Amino acid sequence: MDAEKIFLRPIAEADLTALGGMLNDPEALGEFQWYGWADPERFRRRWAENGLLSEEQSVFAVATEGEFLGFVAATRKAARPTTPYWSIGAQLLPQARGRGIGTRAQRLLVDYLFAHSTAVRLEADTEAGNLAEQRVLEKLGFTREGVHRSMVFRAGEWRDMVYYSLLRTDPRP
């Protein structure tokens, strides 16, 4: 699969079964995203409400022509009421990993957010052990800001998270 053929689009109704299944499959989520069983219909309900596109959070399919490969998401955050920014993330199906698809998809999301919102800052975080995602963020020009200790509870342990940011004014590769 050529990474150049990857694109983002709104989640379609046809994606919802794959999305719900993916989010309740420990193998599909991988070691850094499995937090236990959750309501598999939560995204279907939100999709029926707003297509998973809102001022607070947007979820986009990562796709090729006719194939759903996973999703990227942006959630609005704010350090203060006048300083909104976006926190981004990605989740790919196992067959889409390790081939540059996640890098391309997150680059497309960064471009989209800077083109269609006034946010000056994007943020991303990942578990300290997720070196692949850290490499992706650094390839995209994100700056490692630091580690939040014992931030996430997963698989019976508290785990550290590494935080990254990208400013609108930062140079981008």
MOMO-V677310 format. One record per helix or strand of 2 or more residues. SS is the DSSP state (2 for helix, 1 for strand). FROM is the first residue (numbers start at 1). LEN is the number of residues. Records with the same first field share a line. If there is no record, write none. Layout:
SS=FROM-LEN  FROM-LEN
//
This chain:
2=3-3  13-11  26-4  42-9  94-3  101-16  131-9
1=7-4  57-8  67-12  84-9  121-7  143-12  157-11
//
